[in-house]
Amino acid sequence: MLPTPQKFKIVTGASEGKTSLSAFDGALLQAGIGNINLIRVTSILPPHASEEPNLEIPEGSLVPTAYGSVTGENPGEIISAAIGVGFTAGSFGIIMERAGWESQAEAEAKVEMMLQDAFSQRGKTLEQIIIKGVEHKVINTGAVIAAVALWYYMETP
């Protein structure tokens, strides 16, 4: 059984590369999560998890991560990714992500709408939202990512 994460960081990145995969790798590096192994998870933030923007995760770690990403190969096209976390008092949070061929503002607005809908479906009051996004104009092959990386309090020996 995996432990429940107690902290998280919200990151975004954009990059160009020679291939879609190398552009994605560059976006991961720019976001600060390029040297860890992402385990894609769905949309629930554990109760009482705290945001730690400067969270350092050991290289090579297996990290539960909710993310949206897209690559583009048409010069001049706009790609974006956005991620949001919604909170209510005394309960878990909800993470929603969006990535596609649209502006950052459009992606962020859709994430906000999805968070409102998710809380409404659960009969919970949405009290706080954090949304971060990124936009990139493709030169040759570009990629964007918006992610919430979840982590644990580690005991020191």
C-alpha positions as CSV (number, residue, x, y, z in Angstrom):
1,M,0.0,0.0,0.0
2,L,1.3,3.4,-0.9
3,P,1.4,6.2,1.7
4,T,-1.0,9.2,1.3
5,P,0.9,12.3,0.0
6,Q,0.9,15.3,2.4
7,K,2.3,17.9,0.2
8,F,2.2,19.1,-3.4
9,K,3.6,21.6,-5.9
10,I,2.0,23.0,-9.0
11,V,4.2,23.4,-12.0
12,T,4.1,24.4,-15.7
13,G,6.6,24.2,-18.5
14,A,7.0,24.7,-22.2
15,S,9.7,23.7,-24.6
16,E,10.8,23.1,-28.2
17,G,12.6,19.9,-29.2
18,K,13.7,18.0,-32.3
19,T,10.9,15.4,-31.7
20,S,7.6,15.4,-29.8
21,L,9.2,13.3,-27.0
22,S,12.2,15.6,-26.7
23,A,9.9,18.7,-26.6
24,F,7.9,17.0,-23.8
25,D,11.1,16.2,-21.9
26,G,12.2,19.8,-22.2
27,A,8.8,21.0,-20.9
28,L,9.2,18.6,-17.9
29,L,12.7,20.0,-17.2
30,Q,11.4,23.6,-17.4
31,A,8.6,22.7,-15.0
32,G,11.2,21.2,-12.6
33,I,9.9,17.6,-12.8
34,G,12.1,16.3,-15.6
35,N,14.3,14.0,-13.4
36,I,11.5,12.1,-11.6
37,N,9.2,9.3,-12.8
38,L,5.6,10.5,-13.1
39,I,2.8,8.1,-12.1
40,R,-0.3,9.6,-13.6
41,V,-3.1,9.9,-11.1
42,T,-6.6,11.3,-11.3
43,S,-8.2,14.2,-9.6
44,I,-8.2,13.9,-5.8
45,L,-5.9,15.9,-3.6
46,P,-5.6,14.2,-0.2
47,P,-7.1,16.0,2.8
48,H,-4.8,18.5,4.6
49,A,-2.1,18.3,1.8
50,S,-0.2,21.5,1.8
51,E,1.3,23.4,-1.2
52,E,5.0,23.7,-1.1
53,P,6.2,25.6,-4.2
54,N,9.9,24.9,-3.5
55,L,9.3,21.2,-2.9
56,E,12.4,19.2,-3.9
57,I,11.7,15.6,-4.9
58,P,14.7,13.2,-5.1
59,E,15.8,12.4,-8.6
60,G,14.4,9.1,-9.9
61,S,11.5,9.0,-7.4
62,L,8.1,7.5,-8.4
63,V,5.8,10.5,-8.0
64,P,2.0,10.6,-8.2
65,T,1.2,13.4,-10.6
66,A,-1.9,14.8,-12.1
67,Y,-1.1,16.6,-15.4
68,G,-2.2,17.8,-18.7
69,S,0.2,18.1,-21.7
70,V,0.1,18.5,-25.4
71,T,2.7,18.6,-28.2
72,G,2.3,20.6,-31.4
73,E,4.2,20.3,-34.7
74,N,2.7,23.0,-36.8
75,P,4.8,26.2,-36.7
76,G,2.9,29.2,-35.4
77,E,0.1,27.3,-33.6
78,I,-0.6,28.1,-30.0
79,I,-0.7,25.2,-27.5
80,S,-1.4,25.5,-23.8
81,A,-1.9,23.6,-20.6
82,A,-3.5,24.6,-17.3
83,I,-4.1,22.9,-14.0
84,G,-6.2,23.9,-11.1
85,V,-6.7,22.8,-7.5
86,G,-10.0,23.5,-5.7
87,F,-10.4,23.3,-1.9
88,T,-13.1,23.2,0.7
89,A,-12.7,23.3,4.5
90,G,-12.0,19.9,6.2
91,S,-12.1,17.8,3.1
92,F,-10.1,16.6,0.1
93,G,-9.2,18.8,-2.8
94,I,-9.9,18.3,-6.5
95,I,-7.4,18.7,-9.3
96,M,-8.5,19.4,-12.9
97,E,-6.3,19.8,-15.9
98,R,-6.7,20.9,-19.5
99,A,-4.3,20.9,-22.5
100,G,-4.9,21.7,-26.1
101,W,-4.7,24.1,-29.1
102,E,-6.0,27.2,-27.4
103,S,-4.8,30.2,-25.4
104,Q,-3.6,29.9,-21.8
105,A,-6.6,32.1,-20.8
106,E,-9.0,29.7,-22.5
107,A,-7.5,26.7,-20.8
108,E,-7.5,28.3,-17.4
109,A,-11.2,29.3,-17.8
110,K,-12.1,25.7,-18.7
111,V,-10.2,24.4,-15.7
112,E,-12.1,26.8,-13.4
113,M,-15.4,25.7,-14.9
114,M,-14.4,22.0,-14.4
115,L,-13.5,22.6,-10.8
116,Q,-16.9,24.3,-10.1
117,D,-18.7,21.4,-11.8
118,A,-16.7,18.8,-9.8
119,F,-17.5,20.4,-6.5
120,S,-21.2,20.9,-7.5
121,Q,-21.4,17.2,-8.4
122,R,-20.2,16.3,-5.0
123,G,-22.4,18.7,-3.2
124,K,-19.4,20.5,-1.7
125,T,-18.7,24.3,-1.5
126,L,-15.7,25.4,-3.5
127,E,-13.9,27.9,-1.2
128,Q,-10.5,28.4,-2.9
129,I,-9.0,27.8,-6.3
130,I,-5.3,27.9,-7.5
131,I,-4.9,27.8,-11.3
132,K,-1.6,27.9,-13.2
133,G,-1.2,27.7,-17.0
134,V,1.3,28.0,-19.7
135,E,1.1,28.9,-23.4
136,H,3.6,28.3,-26.2
137,K,3.8,29.3,-29.8
138,V,5.2,26.4,-31.7
139,I,8.4,27.1,-33.7
140,N,8.9,23.5,-35.1
141,T,7.9,21.0,-32.4
142,G,6.7,22.3,-29.1
143,A,5.2,20.9,-25.9
144,V,3.5,22.2,-22.8
145,I,2.7,20.6,-19.4
146,A,0.8,21.8,-16.3
147,A,1.0,19.4,-13.3
148,V,0.4,18.8,-9.6
149,A,3.2,16.6,-8.2
150,L,2.3,15.0,-4.9
151,W,4.9,14.0,-2.3
152,Y,5.4,12.8,1.3
153,Y,7.0,14.0,4.5
154,M,10.1,11.9,4.7
155,E,11.5,10.8,8.0
156,T,15.3,11.5,8.3
157,P,17.4,8.7,9.9
